Amino acid sequence: MHRNRVSTGYRFIDWVLKLPEPLELKYTDTIFQIEERLKMPYVSFVERRGEARGEVRGASMIVRGQLEERFGPLPQSVVRRLEQADAERLLTWGRRVLDAASLEEVFGDDG
């Protein structure tokens, strides 16, 4: 089968058919098995990009939670920095929060 047609078929079924959660999990597992057998990705560029953005948003939430737990309520300027940061910067800040004595030490010379 042509990969593009198969992916389009998956997306159409996913869009049209709302399954109960147990069946949806079984359906998803079956798709992953087919993909593995055919060595074809099911995720499009747009979907991968959306996943990456979601991961950054999740990392931002985790670092924010760490900072609030350690230092209390955060200034709005810090919240904005967290919302605008990329994954690498969030990882750096997340590591620093473990040993930092202040917000300034977490953010260091990162602008």
N, C-alpha and C positions, 0 to 999 in steps of 0.2 A: 504494500500500500504506500501511497505517496504520503510523506510525513506531514505536509501541510494540511492535506485533507483529513488525516486522522486527528490532528490537533484541533482543526476547525470543528470536527464532529464532537470531540470531547467538550469543547466550549459550548456548542449548541445544546448538548444534552444537559450540561451543568446549568445553563441559563433557563432552559425550559422545565426541567424536572427538579422539583423540591422533594428530596427524600428525607425520611426520618433519620435521625443521627446514626443509628446502628447500620442502616443500609448505606448511608452516605460514606461512612468509614469503610465499609466493605467495597463499595464502588471505587473509592479512592485507592484502596490497596490493590484492587484489580488493575487499575490504570497504571500504578507504579510497576506492577509485575510486567505488564505489556511493554511499558517504556524500557524496562531493564532488558527484556528479551529483544526488543527492536533497537536498543541503544539510541533512543531518540528522546530529546527533552520535551516536556509538556509545557514548560514555562516560557512565555514569550519575553522579549526584551522589556516591554512595558511592565510585565508582571515582575521580572527580576528587579527592575528599578523601583517598583513599588515596595517590594520586599526589603530592599536596601534602605529605603526611606523609613519604613516601619521599624527596622532594626535600630536606626539612628534615633528615632523618636523613643523607642523603648530604652535605649542606653541613656538618653537624656533624662528620662523619668527615674531611672535607677540612680544615676549620679545626683540628681536633685534630692531624692530621698535620703541618700547617704549624707549629703551636705546638711539637709534640714535636721537629721538625727544628730549630727555632730555639732552643728553650730546654731541651730534654731532657725527661726524664720529668715528667709533670704531676701536681700534687697532686690528690687525689681530689675536692676541692672544685671545682677547675677543670673536671674531667671531668663532674661533676654539672651545673655551669652550662651546659656545652656541650650536654649531653643534654636540658636543659630549655628551651633558648633557642628563640625563633622565628626565622623566616627573615631578617627585617630585622636583628635583633641579630647573627646569625651573619655576615651580610654586612658589617656594621660592624666586627666583630672581625677578619674575614678581611682587610679592607683595612688595618686598624691593624697587623696582624702584620708587614706589609712593612717598616715603618719603626721599630717599637717596639724599645726596648732592654731591655724587661722585660715580664713578664706583667702587672704593674700598669699599664703604659702601654697594653697591648692592651685591658684590661677597663675602664680609666678610671673614670668615675663611673657605670658601668652597674649598680650595685648589687652 
